[in-house]
Amino acid sequence: MIERISKMRREPGERISHPLFTRAVETVSAQEAYETAGDARVLTLFLPLRNLTECQDCHGADHRVRGVLRVSLGLEKLDAELRTARNRQILLGILTILGVTGTLVVLMGRVVLRPIARVAAAARQIGDGNFAARVTVQSHDEIGRLGQVVNHMAEHLKTAHDDLEARNVELADTLRSLKESLQKVELLEQVKGELVKFVPEAVTRLLENNPDARELEKREADVSVLFLDVEGYTRLSEQLPPQRLNRMIQDYFSGFLEIIRSNHGDVNETAGDGLMVIFQSEEGRTRHALNAAGAAFRIHVKVADLNREFVGIYPPVAIHVGINSGPALVGATKLDTTGAGRWTFTASGPTTNLAARIAGLTKGGEAMVGPETAERIKDHYVLEDTGAHRLKNVAEPVRVFRLVLPGVYNKVTT
């Protein structure tokens, strides 16, 4: 027995320092690693041999491992087989993918793309205005339902389009009627623009507020009345043909009207060579008296300008201006005639009569005012006292004042 054991004895080999060897001893568990030997891969396995109880009689009991079995296996053949299997699987996968893809393409073309193309074509025609276009529905899937929705939309669009066309026709008729009405309004505005030159501004305002305005009877109001006439009108009528004389009066009086309007006056009457103008103001008695006096000054300046402008065309013109202020019956009156009527705006009473008589006292280029007007404007204008005058149809003498033009201050009283 001893002899047999002695024959089994081996001398210790080269010490193994591989880390997996050490770990196999320490952990008493198998360790493996892929290593490279030259150009080949090698699988190395370290398998610890446990020091079992039945082995301890020979190997002792002071350690858990009585040895480590090292096995190295070359992987060249295994890797080659794996590569072959992998390549086979890849090729098979590619062929499968290509087959499935081709099948899906054909299926998608027949089941999805063609129906969608039909829906798109119909939608394109509808978008171009062909509301009669429809999608041929061959299935009841989602695409079929989409086609039904497009058809339903086309029907609604056609209904809406037909309704819109009808409304466009109505709108065109309405627009044509509106244009005709606008043309009539423009014509009426032109006529109004021409007529307003001959209708007092106060009457225009009253008519705009109440076209009938019959209830607007005369009432007493404080006014300033201005009378204006052309000096030597009889002589001018003998020198000029009637048409030319009428044209001259129009040219001069047209310039006066702008001044009168800017000073808030209303032309009441025109009689050949004369004008009657009424001034009122919500700002008080002094304001309309100042407006009348200011208009008189500007009219005299306008006459001088027009005389220079019409040299060689008309004989030079001089005007008389008379102004008086006080209470008068003022209002708009509609004079009815058969089938028509005429509005007039006037102020009547002693104040108006006195203004006309004062205008008759003046000479060409002068403006005179009555005592009441003078009292109201004396702090704003230079006045010359011409004394008391007896006037036609006026019981008592009336003190009359001359408006002094700028630069003339002889015999001035205030």
Secondary structure, DSSP 8 states (H G I E B T S, - for coil): -HHHHHHH----------HHHHHHHHH-S-EEEEEEETTEEEEEEEEEEE--GGGHHHH-SS-SEEEEEEEEEE-HHHHHHHHHHHHHHHHHHHHHHHHHHHHHHHHHIIIIIHHHHHHHHHHHHHHTT-TT-------SSHHHHHHHHHHHHHHHHHHHHHHHHHHHHHHHHHHHHHHHHHHHHHHHHHHHHHHTTTS-HHHHHHHHH-SS-TT---EEEEEEEEEEEETTHHHHHHHS-HHHHHHHHHHHHHHHHHHHHHTTEEEEEEETTEEEEEE--TT-HHHHHHHHHHHHHHHHHHHHHHHHHTTTTS----EEEEEEEEEEEEEEEEEEETTEEEEEEEEESHHHHHHHHHHHH--TTEEEE-HHHHHHHTTTS-EEEEEEE--TT-SS-EEEEEE--TT--TT-B-
